[in-house]
Amino acid sequence: MTPEQFIAGLPKAELHMHIEGSIEPALMLALARRNGVAIRWQTEAELRDAYRFTRLQDFLDLYYDGCRVLLQVADFHEVTRDYLRRAHADGVRHAEMFLGPQGHTTRGVPLAVVMQGVLSAMEAAEAEDGITSGLILVAQRHRSEEEAMALLAEAEPWYGRILGFGLGGAELGHPPSKFERFFARCRELGFKVTAHAGEEGPAAYVREAVELLHVDRLDHGNASLEDPALVQELARRRIPLTVCPLSNLKLQVVTDMAAHPLKKLMDAGLCVTVNSDDPSYFGGYVNDNYLACQQALGLTQAELAQLARQSFEAAFMPEAQRAQALAAIDAWVALADTDVTAAATSLLPEASA
């Protein structure tokens, strides 16, 4: 069994992806035409050519521009359903998706429109493909904590359909401590909490997310390696990191995949997971990320399976569902081992008469 085949059949969860970052060029252009929104690109080739970023802010400028095509319930349904269909094809059994409502409500799109479209797509994906999913609403860190509090209050009608709240956007100049009261309130209400930290920001931001925001999961967390004591604490507490390798490469967080810290994070005993972040912008869905890491870092089948197991360990899902997913991984690994044994046996010389 080739690495590509092993990864393709490996059951996995995806825990770090932004719904708005999965708008493929063809869909963006179609929605722009449908909604009469003028955008800067006329063809898919022109749009893909714009996906050249030197820093996170370059990407965010294009990302927010692309969000303008999302106006109707059908738009949010379509982009969410397309992602979940594509994730299912990659062997994703459970996806936890980020949604940034502030980028839409500040454009005059009612939160009800956004939520109806996304939630209806999640329901359709589970009914049609069997993939389960959860929603994490993200506060944009360049906005104020008061605006984050307003988002939390506005989302109340959907509390029963929301897994948790997160923090996203450009890190520099916006430390996690800026949102300490917001995260405290989210936890009081019983929500899971995550925060983007340590992608372009320093290890100090990761530490703030852990010690001040009390996150259940860290999104990215690459910079943790700058602080050995922090690494030990993350390992001891099994605080998961949702790492996004191709995103890091595209945004020049790393110069090439061989320099990616994923293997170092694994070797340090951290609960690391592999995710796609904004797959249409960064050139790869979750299996592309697994394969890029396998090829550049020499990951074994056992290490790939470890990453998949940790994706379910880190997921905000019922224990019975987690156990079922882990059993499916064990079954796939056993099948792969059988395949390898059979191939090796076929190469043995026939016994002499």
Solvent accessible surface area in square Angstrom, and as a share of the most:
residue,aa,sasa,rsa
1,M,60,0.27
2,T,64,0.37
3,P,52,0.33
4,E,86,0.38
5,Q,103,0.46
6,F,0,0.00
7,I,3,0.01
8,A,55,0.42
9,G,29,0.28
10,L,0,0.00
11,P,9,0.05
12,K,0,0.00
13,A,0,0.00
14,E,1,0.00
15,L,0,0.00
16,H,0,0.00
17,M,0,0.00
18,H,24,0.11
19,I,1,0.00
20,E,4,0.02
21,G,0,0.00
22,S,3,0.02
23,I,0,0.00
24,E,54,0.24
25,P,0,0.00
26,A,52,0.40
27,L,17,0.08
28,M,0,0.00
29,L,14,0.07
30,A,38,0.29
31,L,0,0.00
32,A,6,0.05
33,R,173,0.63
34,R,132,0.48
35,N,33,0.17
36,G,70,0.67
37,V,23,0.13
38,A,89,0.69
39,I,22,0.11
40,R,155,0.57
41,W,22,0.08
42,Q,133,0.59
43,T,65,0.38
44,E,76,0.34
45,A,76,0.59
46,E,79,0.36
47,L,0,0.00
48,R,119,0.43
49,D,76,0.39
50,A,31,0.24
51,Y,10,0.04
52,R,188,0.68
53,F,9,0.04
54,T,93,0.54
55,R,138,0.50
56,L,17,0.09
57,Q,61,0.27
58,D,42,0.22
59,F,7,0.03
60,L,14,0.07
61,D,79,0.41
62,L,11,0.06
63,Y,20,0.08
64,Y,63,0.24
65,D,25,0.13
66,G,0,0.00
67,C,4,0.03
68,R,82,0.30
69,V,0,0.00
70,L,1,0.00
71,L,53,0.26
72,Q,98,0.43
73,V,45,0.26
74,A,58,0.45
75,D,0,0.00
76,F,1,0.00
77,H,56,0.25
78,E,58,0.26
79,V,0,0.00
80,T,0,0.00
81,R,12,0.04
82,D,56,0.29
83,Y,2,0.01
84,L,0,0.00
85,R,115,0.42
86,R,89,0.32
87,A,1,0.01
88,H,80,0.36
89,A,79,0.61
90,D,10,0.05
91,G,22,0.21
92,V,1,0.01
93,R,109,0.40
94,H,9,0.04
95,A,0,0.00
96,E,0,0.00
97,M,0,0.00
98,F,0,0.00
99,L,0,0.00
100,G,12,0.12
101,P,0,0.00
102,Q,12,0.05
103,G,10,0.10
104,H,0,0.00
105,T,39,0.23
106,T,85,0.49
107,R,75,0.27
108,G,62,0.60
109,V,7,0.04
110,P,79,0.50
111,L,5,0.02
112,A,52,0.40
113,V,32,0.19
114,V,0,0.00
115,M,0,0.00
116,Q,109,0.49
117,G,0,0.00
118,V,0,0.00
119,L,10,0.05
120,S,37,0.24
121,A,0,0.00
122,M,17,0.08
123,E,92,0.41
124,A,22,0.17
125,A,0,0.00
126,E,92,0.41
127,A,89,0.69
128,E,114,0.51
129,D,44,0.23
130,G,52,0.50
131,I,1,0.00
132,T,30,0.17
133,S,26,0.17
134,G,6,0.06
135,L,0,0.00
136,I,0,0.00
137,L,0,0.00
138,V,8,0.04
139,A,1,0.00
140,Q,12,0.05
141,R,0,0.00
142,H,86,0.38
143,R,51,0.18
144,S,40,0.26
145,E,19,0.08
146,E,111,0.50
147,E,73,0.33
148,A,1,0.00
149,M,51,0.23
150,A,60,0.46
151,L,8,0.04
152,L,6,0.03
153,A,66,0.51
154,E,87,0.39
155,A,0,0.00
156,E,108,0.48
157,P,103,0.65
158,W,52,0.18
159,Y,54,0.20
160,G,80,0.77
161,R,108,0.40
162,I,13,0.07
163,L,51,0.25
164,G,0,0.00
165,F,0,0.00
166,G,0,0.00
167,L,0,0.00
168,G,2,0.02
169,G,18,0.17
170,A,19,0.15
171,E,1,0.01
172,L,109,0.54
173,G,63,0.61
174,H,46,0.20
175,P,39,0.24
176,P,0,0.00
177,S,41,0.26
178,K,65,0.28
179,F,0,0.00
180,E,74,0.33
181,R,132,0.48
182,F,0,0.00
183,F,0,0.00
184,A,32,0.25
185,R,105,0.38
186,C,0,0.00
187,R,86,0.31
188,E,124,0.55
189,L,64,0.32
190,G,66,0.64
191,F,21,0.09
192,K,88,0.37
193,V,0,0.00
194,T,1,0.00
195,A,0,0.00
196,H,10,0.05
197,A,0,0.00
198,G,0,0.00
199,E,16,0.07
200,E,55,0.25
201,G,5,0.04
202,P,54,0.34
203,A,9,0.07
204,A,62,0.48
205,Y,30,0.12
206,V,0,0.00
207,R,75,0.27
208,E,44,0.20
209,A,0,0.00
210,V,2,0.01
211,E,87,0.39
212,L,62,0.31
213,L,0,0.00
214,H,85,0.38
215,V,7,0.04
216,D,55,0.28
217,R,0,0.00
218,L,0,0.00
219,D,0,0.00
220,H,1,0.01
221,G,0,0.00
222,N,13,0.07
223,A,12,0.09
224,S,0,0.00
225,L,61,0.30
226,E,119,0.53
227,D,32,0.17
228,P,95,0.60
229,A,63,0.49
230,L,1,0.01
231,V,15,0.09
232,Q,129,0.58
233,E,52,0.23
234,L,0,0.00
235,A,24,0.19
236,R,171,0.63
237,R,104,0.38
238,R,98,0.36
239,I,10,0.05
240,P,13,0.08
241,L,0,0.00
242,T,0,0.00
243,V,0,0.00
244,C,0,0.00
245,P,0,0.00
246,L,25,0.12
247,S,0,0.00
248,N,0,0.00
249,L,59,0.30
250,K,68,0.29
251,L,7,0.04
252,Q,111,0.49
253,V,53,0.30
254,V,15,0.09
255,T,123,0.72
256,D,69,0.36
257,M,20,0.09
258,A,72,0.56
259,A,59,0.46
260,H,6,0.03
261,P,17,0.11
262,L,0,0.00
263,K,53,0.23
264,K,139,0.59
265,L,0,0.00
266,M,13,0.06
267,D,102,0.53
268,A,41,0.32
269,G,37,0.36
270,L,1,0.00
271,C,0,0.00
272,V,0,0.00
273,T,0,0.00
274,V,0,0.00
275,N,0,0.00
276,S,1,0.01
277,D,6,0.03
278,D,3,0.02
279,P,2,0.01
280,S,5,0.03
281,Y,1,0.00
282,F,7,0.03
283,G,64,0.61
284,G,4,0.04
285,Y,22,0.09
286,V,1,0.00
287,N,21,0.11
288,D,57,0.29
289,N,0,0.00
290,Y,0,0.00
291,L,41,0.20
292,A,19,0.15
293,C,0,0.00
294,Q,31,0.14
295,Q,117,0.52
296,A,40,0.31
297,L,34,0.17
298,G,52,0.50
299,L,5,0.03
300,T,74,0.43
301,Q,54,0.24
302,A,73,0.57
303,E,35,0.16
304,L,2,0.01
305,A,1,0.01
306,Q,63,0.28
307,L,0,0.00
308,A,0,0.00
309,R,80,0.29
310,Q,11,0.05
311,S,0,0.00
312,F,0,0.00
313,E,75,0.34
314,A,5,0.04
315,A,5,0.04
316,F,29,0.12
317,M,17,0.07
318,P,90,0.56
319,E,120,0.54
320,A,82,0.64
321,Q,48,0.21
322,R,35,0.13
323,A,61,0.47
324,Q,124,0.55
325,A,5,0.04
326,L,54,0.27
327,A,60,0.47
328,A,18,0.14
329,I,0,0.00
330,D,75,0.39
331,A,64,0.50
332,W,50,0.18
333,V,33,0.19
334,A,55,0.43
335,L,97,0.48
336,A,0,0.00
337,D,76,0.39
338,T,86,0.50
339,D,55,0.28
340,V,75,0.43
341,T,85,0.50
342,A,60,0.46
343,A,53,0.41
344,A,55,0.43
345,T,79,0.46
346,S,87,0.56
347,L,153,0.76
348,L,120,0.60
349,P,120,0.75
350,E,169,0.76
351,A,102,0.79
352,S,107,0.69
353,A,154,1.20
